[in-house]
Amino acid sequence: MPDPDPSFRPIPGFAETLQPGLRRIVANNPSPMTFRGTNTYLLGTDDLAVIDPGPNDTAHLRTILGSVGPDQRISHIFVTHAHLDHSPLARPLAAATRAPVLAFGDARSGRSAVMQQLVARGFTSGGEGVETEFVPDICLPDGAQVSGNGWRITALHTPGHFGNHLCYASEDFLFSGDLVMGWASSLVSPPDGDLTDFMASCQRLAQMPWNRFYPGHGAAIEQPHTRLEWLLKHRKDRETAILNALKMGPDTAHGLTSRIYTDIPTKLIPAAERNVLAHLIDLKSKSRVHHVQELHSDSTFLLV
């Protein structure tokens, strides 16, 4: 599979200055789901806000703490969402700095009603791992503002990739977490992810003026509105492909994935299958498809 961004070659464990008052440290956790690793951001010059402390990795913790100057302190720890590559280091970092952990809510917060119903029926998470025990010290509702010396962050509840996902706006740029990335489209894996919410969150961001996105993985996105347009079109195209495949007869998410995703590595097939299932659930909500049995991962779907 071609490298989606060969020019992005950060040095793990190094605090790179991106613009005045903003640095990025990339955790040493590369994978097909995390690209080069998780981006941890340090915002500010005196009071530092840490955005996405990352995986529970001692070396990454040492790098973050070692990047704090003698006249600086970490005053706030912001988490975009409760996936294992973003939130687990929040608690050790808080213990080391006495800074509070801020997020939308715990790992179950923000799920749509349909996803809550799936969980009640025993539908389990898939794809990226969830830090099920994650609980912030301070819950941030949509639109909440938090300030430090020289910076202000506005929390935007942007579910889709994950129910408790927040993007953080600062001036004319946005820490977009895993909702919008430049190197890949975001995984939407029910019941943690919801495609209906994902599309609404992207459409919401598209209505706002942005200069740059700083995502949870990969390089900064210099043309955020172009990227949002691409993501929305990509999902619409995938929806069309699923509907066209169902014209040939009923099928499961697994069967549809094998027919639609013909050019991706085998190790990415499970994630692709969860994406297809997310589309099918979204199409069911629009009365475009229905399923034969009670909804689960192996349900057979057909056109309405």
Secondary structure, DSSP 4 states (H G I P E B T S, - for coil): ---S-TT----TT--EEEETTEEEEE-S--BTTTBT--EEEEE-SSEEEEE---SS-HHHHHHHHHTS-TT-EEEEEE-S--BTTTSTTHHHHHHHH-PPEEESSSTTTT--HHHHHHHHTTPPP-SS-B-TT---SEE--TT-EEEETTEEEEEEE--SSSTT-EEEEETTEEEEETTS-SSSPPP--TTT--HHHHHHHHHHHHTS--SEEEESSSS-BS-HHHHHHHHHHHHHHHHHHHHHHHTT--EEHHHHHHHH--SS-GGGHHHHHHHHHHHHHHHHHTTSEEESSSSSTT-EEEE-
